[in-house]
Amino acid sequence: MARFWAKYIDDKVNPIVSSFFKNFHLGPDHYSLGGSGRQPKKVVVSKGEEQKGVIEEIQEQLKTLESELKETKFFGGESLGFVDIAANILVWLLVAQEALGFVGTFTNKTKLPTFI
């Protein structure tokens, strides 16, 4: 089951989240050297109808994953496991949601409360 969910996250969740945060990467060229040192590049996000569609798809994927959590802390139960590590993009999604001003867009207390 762990391999199934890890593959699901890799095949379904990661691509749709990545499509929301276009050009967002933390590789060596994430910073530009200029002026007073290392400056982060601007994050470019999808806009308009594309953004709305991607948000809805992310919410659907998160609903599927939330149903698998079944009121537990981790996908494998009460301890961190393989699927939780594979799902690390969810942590970044939640951080980015707040940092980029999308608070409540993907998760909040009424929709997907398990991820808060």
Backbone as CSV, one residue per row, in Angstrom:
resi,resn,N_x,N_y,N_z,CA_x,CA_y,CA_z,C_x,C_y,C_z
1,MET,0.818,-1.199,0.000,0.000,0.000,0.000,0.866,1.268,0.000
2,ALA,1.975,1.216,0.734,2.857,2.387,0.795,3.386,2.740,-0.589
3,ARG,3.773,1.720,-1.356,4.284,1.988,-2.708,3.190,2.570,-3.599
4,PHE,1.963,2.067,-3.440,0.841,2.597,-4.215,0.668,4.090,-3.942
5,TRP,0.608,4.476,-2.651,0.368,5.874,-2.305,1.554,6.762,-2.665
6,ALA,2.759,6.249,-2.538,3.931,7.028,-2.943,3.886,7.295,-4.447
7,LYS,3.511,6.296,-5.230,3.401,6.462,-6.680,2.254,7.412,-7.023
8,TYR,1.145,7.301,-6.290,0.004,8.199,-6.497,0.446,9.652,-6.289
9,ILE,1.164,9.895,-5.212,1.639,11.243,-4.922,2.588,11.711,-6.018
10,ASP,3.483,10.836,-6.416,4.461,11.189,-7.445,3.806,11.447,-8.801
11,ASP,2.810,10.646,-9.150,2.172,10.750,-10.465,1.034,11.765,-10.526
12,LYS,0.299,11.947,-9.436,-0.903,12.788,-9.464,-0.743,14.117,-8.732
13,VAL,-0.181,14.077,-7.533,-0.128,15.278,-6.704,1.026,16.191,-7.113
14,ASN,2.219,15.645,-7.201,3.388,16.475,-7.527,3.227,17.263,-8.822
15,PRO,2.770,16.654,-9.914,2.646,17.434,-11.155,1.634,18.586,-11.070
16,ILE,0.515,18.358,-10.392,-0.497,19.417,-10.336,-0.048,20.547,-9.416
17,VAL,0.613,20.217,-8.311,1.144,21.261,-7.436,2.233,22.034,-8.161
18,SER,3.082,21.328,-8.873,4.142,21.988,-9.644,3.577,22.899,-10.716
19,SER,2.449,22.516,-11.302,1.863,23.370,-12.338,1.297,24.656,-11.750
20,PHE,0.935,24.626,-10.475,0.460,25.847,-9.827,1.624,26.809,-9.598
21,PHE,2.736,26.261,-9.140,3.912,27.081,-8.873,4.902,26.959,-10.023
22,LYS,4.546,27.529,-11.137,5.408,27.473,-12.315,6.746,28.136,-12.018
23,ASN,7.791,27.544,-12.557,9.143,28.084,-12.440,9.637,28.165,-11.004
24,PHE,8.972,27.468,-10.089,9.407,27.489,-8.696,10.327,26.311,-8.462
25,HIS,11.551,26.598,-8.145,12.507,25.533,-7.877,13.570,26.059,-6.937
26,LEU,14.213,25.164,-6.246,15.231,25.550,-5.286,16.598,25.044,-5.710
27,GLY,16.829,24.971,-7.006,18.111,24.519,-7.515,19.168,25.603,-7.346
28,PRO,20.372,25.341,-7.830,21.466,26.296,-7.667,21.187,27.654,-8.292
29,ASP,20.338,27.704,-9.305,20.054,28.988,-9.944,18.825,29.669,-9.343
30,HIS,18.375,29.201,-8.171,17.225,29.820,-7.515,17.560,31.234,-7.043
31,TYR,18.815,31.479,-6.787,19.236,32.793,-6.326,20.051,33.482,-7.403
32,SER,19.885,34.772,-7.481,20.710,35.535,-8.417,21.705,36.351,-7.602
33,LEU,22.926,36.355,-8.037,23.946,37.147,-7.351,23.969,38.532,-7.964
34,GLY,23.695,39.488,-7.166,23.671,40.847,-7.660,23.375,41.789,-6.517
35,GLY,23.832,42.983,-6.639,23.575,43.953,-5.590,24.213,43.537,-4.271
36,SER,23.406,43.378,-3.258,23.924,43.104,-1.919,24.016,41.615,-1.604
37,GLY,24.061,40.759,-2.589,24.211,39.332,-2.317,23.151,38.502,-2.993
38,ARG,22.831,37.396,-2.368,21.890,36.445,-2.965,20.454,36.929,-2.804
39,GLN,19.769,37.082,-3.905,18.377,37.530,-3.897,17.499,36.434,-4.480
40,PRO,16.414,36.057,-3.787,15.549,35.020,-4.358,14.851,35.517,-5.620
41,LYS,14.725,34.626,-6.597,13.974,34.968,-7.803,12.490,35.048,-7.457
42,LYS,11.758,35.807,-8.214,10.323,35.917,-8.010,9.647,34.600,-8.385
43,VAL,8.714,34.177,-7.566,7.950,32.968,-7.848,6.819,33.346,-8.793
44,VAL,6.710,32.622,-9.887,5.655,32.892,-10.864,4.562,31.846,-10.672
45,VAL,3.349,32.286,-10.436,2.253,31.347,-10.254,1.273,31.457,-11.406
46,SER,0.526,30.391,-11.616,-0.481,30.419,-12.670,-1.528,31.477,-12.335
47,LYS,-2.273,31.921,-13.345,-3.229,33.007,-13.137,-4.576,32.684,-13.771
48,GLY,-5.596,33.408,-13.341,-6.912,33.358,-13.946,-7.574,31.995,-13.930
49,GLU,-8.161,31.628,-15.059,-8.876,30.352,-15.171,-7.947,29.159,-14.960
50,GLU,-6.724,29.275,-15.442,-5.759,28.200,-15.242,-5.530,27.985,-13.747
51,GLN,-5.382,29.090,-13.011,-5.159,29.007,-11.566,-6.362,28.368,-10.873
52,LYS,-7.550,28.780,-11.253,-8.768,28.246,-10.633,-8.870,26.739,-10.865
53,GLY,-8.614,26.306,-12.077,-8.673,24.886,-12.391,-7.630,24.076,-11.632
54,VAL,-6.435,24.622,-11.523,-5.365,23.931,-10.812,-5.686,23.851,-9.321
55,ILE,-6.228,24.925,-8.746,-6.614,24.909,-7.327,-7.647,23.826,-7.068
56,GLU,-8.648,23.727,-7.942,-9.679,22.694,-7.777,-9.084,21.297,-7.874
57,GLU,-8.162,21.098,-8.793,-7.521,19.790,-8.939,-6.670,19.460,-7.717
58,ILE,-5.941,20.447,-7.202,-5.149,20.216,-5.990,-6.066,19.836,-4.836
59,GLN,-7.187,20.523,-4.703,-8.130,20.211,-3.622,-8.670,18.788,-3.761
60,GLU,-8.951,18.361,-4.973,-9.431,16.987,-5.186,-8.366,15.964,-4.801
61,GLN,-7.129,16.226,-5.189,-6.039,15.305,-4.835,-5.844,15.272,-3.320
62,LEU,-5.943,16.434,-2.663,-5.796,16.481,-1.213,-6.936,15.758,-0.502
63,LYS,-8.159,15.841,-1.055,-9.290,15.097,-0.477,-9.017,13.603,-0.497
64,THR,-8.480,13.134,-1.603,-8.149,11.711,-1.721,-7.123,11.320,-0.670
65,LEU,-6.085,12.129,-0.517,-5.048,11.828,0.470,-5.583,11.946,1.892
66,GLU,-6.448,12.923,2.119,-7.025,13.099,3.456,-7.842,11.883,3.868
67,SER,-8.564,11.306,2.919,-9.359,10.116,3.241,-8.461,8.943,3.628
68,GLU,-7.243,8.926,3.130,-6.300,7.868,3.479,-5.706,8.080,4.873
69,LEU,-5.632,9.313,5.323,-5.075,9.585,6.651,-5.937,9.005,7.775
70,LYS,-7.232,9.026,7.593,-8.167,8.431,8.558,-7.903,8.864,9.999
71,GLU,-7.841,10.159,10.237,-7.690,10.696,11.592,-6.376,10.330,12.262
72,THR,-5.352,9.964,11.503,-4.043,9.671,12.087,-3.081,10.801,11.746
73,LYS,-1.978,10.850,12.444,-0.980,11.889,12.201,-0.237,11.676,10.893
74,PHE,0.006,10.415,10.567,0.824,10.085,9.408,0.090,9.078,8.526
75,PHE,0.529,8.953,7.298,-0.116,8.022,6.380,0.014,6.574,6.829
76,GLY,1.084,6.266,7.540,1.287,4.897,8.005,0.726,4.633,9.378
77,GLY,0.040,5.585,9.973,-0.502,5.419,11.315,0.034,6.499,12.244
78,GLU,0.666,6.066,13.316,1.153,7.015,14.312,2.647,7.298,14.210
79,SER,3.299,6.766,13.192,4.722,7.042,13.022,5.024,7.398,11.561
80,LEU,6.040,8.206,11.402,6.468,8.662,10.085,6.925,7.475,9.241
81,GLY,6.511,7.466,7.985,6.882,6.357,7.119,7.190,6.804,5.701
82,PHE,7.330,5.834,4.835,7.699,6.039,3.435,6.754,7.001,2.715
83,VAL,5.453,6.833,2.896,4.476,7.669,2.197,4.576,9.118,2.673
84,ASP,4.803,9.308,3.964,4.932,10.660,4.493,6.129,11.379,3.880
85,ILE,7.205,10.648,3.702,8.387,11.235,3.074,8.101,11.542,1.608
86,ALA,7.412,10.647,0.938,7.046,10.877,-0.465,6.117,12.082,-0.602
87,ALA,5.337,12.347,0.437,4.358,13.438,0.407,4.934,14.759,0.892
88,ASN,6.240,14.893,0.898,6.854,16.123,1.413,6.396,17.370,0.670
89,ILE,5.940,17.239,-0.550,5.476,18.408,-1.300,4.276,19.061,-0.611
90,LEU,3.535,18.290,0.173,2.386,18.859,0.881,2.830,19.881,1.916
91,VAL,3.959,19.629,2.547,4.484,20.598,3.512,4.777,21.910,2.803
92,TRP,5.439,21.810,1.669,5.781,23.024,0.921,4.542,23.711,0.369
93,LEU,3.545,22.951,0.011,2.296,23.540,-0.468,1.651,24.370,0.635
94,LEU,1.625,23.835,1.841,1.015,24.556,2.957,1.831,25.786,3.349
95,VAL,3.152,25.670,3.308,4.006,26.820,3.603,3.817,27.895,2.529
96,ALA,3.841,27.494,1.272,3.683,28.440,0.169,2.307,29.094,0.195
97,GLN,1.301,28.332,0.589,-0.058,28.869,0.691,-0.067,30.100,1.589
98,GLU,0.635,30.036,2.679,0.686,31.169,3.598,1.656,32.248,3.112
99,ALA,2.833,31.846,2.689,3.866,32.805,2.296,3.470,33.642,1.080
100,LEU,2.705,33.055,0.162,2.340,33.765,-1.064,0.968,34.420,-1.005
101,GLY,0.346,34.372,0.173,-0.935,35.046,0.333,-2.127,34.250,-0.157
102,PHE,-2.001,32.934,-0.187,-3.113,32.081,-0.596,-3.728,31.366,0.605
103,VAL,-3.658,31.980,1.781,-4.127,31.332,3.008,-5.570,30.873,2.838
104,GLY,-5.813,29.614,3.134,-7.148,29.048,3.025,-7.530,28.584,1.636
105,THR,-6.650,28.781,0.665,-6.963,28.393,-0.706,-7.044,26.880,-0.851
106,PHE,-6.062,26.185,-0.312,-6.020,24.733,-0.456,-6.627,24.023,0.744
107,THR,-6.355,24.525,1.923,-6.857,23.901,3.150,-7.315,24.975,4.122
108,ASN,-8.298,24.639,4.919,-8.702,25.455,6.060,-9.525,24.553,6.975
109,LYS,-10.099,25.101,8.019,-10.789,24.258,9.004,-12.042,23.579,8.460
110,THR,-12.630,24.108,7.397,-13.835,23.476,6.848,-13.541,22.563,5.674
111,LYS,-12.556,22.912,4.863,-12.188,22.019,3.770,-10.797,21.463,4.050
112,LEU,-10.703,20.181,4.093,-9.441,19.464,4.340,-8.817,19.835,5.686
113,PRO,-9.554,19.741,6.790,-9.015,20.145,8.090,-7.866,19.266,8.593
114,THR,-7.740,18.053,8.076,-6.675,17.154,8.516,-5.301,17.707,8.193
115,PHE,-5.197,18.490,7.134,-3.905,19.005,6.712,-3.484,20.282,7.437
116,ILE,-4.309,20.783,8.323,-3.948,22.015,9.047,-3.136,21.659,10.260
